[in-house]
Amino acid sequence: MPRYLTMIRIDEQNLPVEGPSPEFSERMGALLGEITKAGVMLDTAGLTPTSEGTRVTWSGGKLGYTDGPFTESKEVVGGYAILQAKDKAEALEWTNRFLQIHEEHWTVTAEVREIVEG
């Protein structure tokens, strides 16, 4: 079965100050339990803010390092999930459910891409 990487993109500059509600946390826990029980979820995690990250660039035969935060980036990857689904439609279905449990005032984007095997 193919695997898919879902990158959860957020705007770090405009995250809701109040954070997630207890109801959101309950919905997220229930969905993660369901997707894990279905055998679809292989791995998932949130990422630290870009202020704690470093970009490594290879250019002109040299390595360059830039410490965060990366203020020029509007959207950054704030988390990821690796899903094993029968096809892209199933991966998108689970991703849609993940997005729909978020509060209405949040803006979250998910990019779903198949992982190339071999």
Secondary structure as UniProt FT lines:
FT   STRAND          3..10
FT   HELIX           12..14
FT   TURN            17..18
FT   HELIX           22..37
FT   TURN            38..39
FT   STRAND          41..46
FT   HELIX           50..52
FT   STRAND          54..59
FT   TURN            60..61
FT   STRAND          62..67
FT   TURN            71..72
FT   STRAND          76..84
FT   HELIX           88..100
FT   TURN            104..105
FT   STRAND          109..114
//
